């Protein structure tokens, strides 16, 4: 018996190892208190978040919320007035070389040379990272295949569609095998098909290479596909969590009932089922946990013909954003305040 | 312990990174220029016509004081060489603005190379193009009565290279600062055309005031050095900058180039 215990001890991790493993791993990228003002207005107000290795992290917010400014800081295009950036736990200088070395960036606006071919753009991109010759050519071929552009490799980019350009940008961002891929509004202006195409590739990269992805978006359905999301508004991060957990901040499902007499229905619901409902633009709205269990009870309790329709949806990140900020994601930025000094 | 988390990525030296950025940008701009044949031809044809029309129109009335026998087409030729360089530098450096608008500049700025290398790469790319255009035009010198074999080539190459780089670096600074091609053209024309006319490219300084002004015009030194080289090292009388010499001309051109490059780098580090 004692010998077997000895064996277990020998193979078990030492206390120090176990302790080390229990510590949280250093985040791949950590922004800490990023602060920047433009014209007296704080465009970044102590922005902090952590992107863990191998995760897809989304910055969700309407246009003008500070997402793009955050990316400009992280890619070294803008040096903020304050704050710290850590890569794998090590502080790196804002705008510094170390920051630029390890990341691939896909901008929202095109950043290709339209007068060169797809392949030339890739080789040019590779050369900027010191990758030349056979290695550059084989990586370019590989990524052209990955982005389904092989048959267009020697066409001038000026002839490409928006979706093809976006795929080529993605290919170029991956040439130097970055540890962190940054995507600024990766699917804005793309139709549903391209949306799916881009996301299939993002997810494939994460699975195949363990790539860490940081993206910005103002689309709730895009944020839903991230592992974790930071909700950003007016330069502040107001929540950082998994999409599921963010949605749970709303008390449950949203049920919408339509009836000819909403007030009467409201009173009836209160009297018969002890439910407190609100009337929102002529419809009866219930926010309720486990809404699906309520539906049969509603149908049974109410006389036939009492309601015209009944629908339920789980809260989306759009609903969450409204709840957190009082504004809608689509509404865009808050009206420009005249607080500039 | 901290060091242990370093990435497995092979670390390239700082110099290698900067070198990549510089050579990549040079190759890209030259490749684009060669691809556009119309630009190559246009950059030669326009000055050629300019030289022929103005040169032959003026030749009947032009008398070079103190150096009779130099006809106007001959006098004007070195000035047009500098004009070729000037126009090419203006046009190619304008690509900085196009690159910013097309977004390509962003992709360069997020790559590991420093901004100083971005400036150097862009300026050297434009310099290469302007230099080659200038040289191509010099090949037409026999039309103006110059003997290609009698040219002081080392002086010509040095003067052209320095003038090209200085003009491109100045163009970069203006392009970075302005961010509009129309505005860029206005500023560059207002700034450089008067300097070119004053430089002695079209006429020698006729009076003391002009001669004094010429001494503060970097273009005068470019025209002077090119003309000196075309005559095999010895300037005809009463042409060129007052008190000029090969050494002074090249020094001024080098100083101008350094100053303009310094200005560009400084502007470029103010992030935009």
Interface residues (C-beta under 8 A of the other chain):
Chain A: X26 X75 X76 X77 X78 X79 X88 X89 X90 X95 X97 X100 X101 X102 X103 X105 X107 X109 X110 X111 X112 X113 X114 X115 X116 X120 X124 X125 X127 X128 X129 X130 X132 X172 X177 X179
Chain B: X2 X5 X7 X9 X12 X14 X16 X17 X20 X21 X23 X24 X27 X28 X31 X32 X35 X102 X103 X104 X105 X106 X107 X108 X109 X110 X111 X112 X113 X114 X271
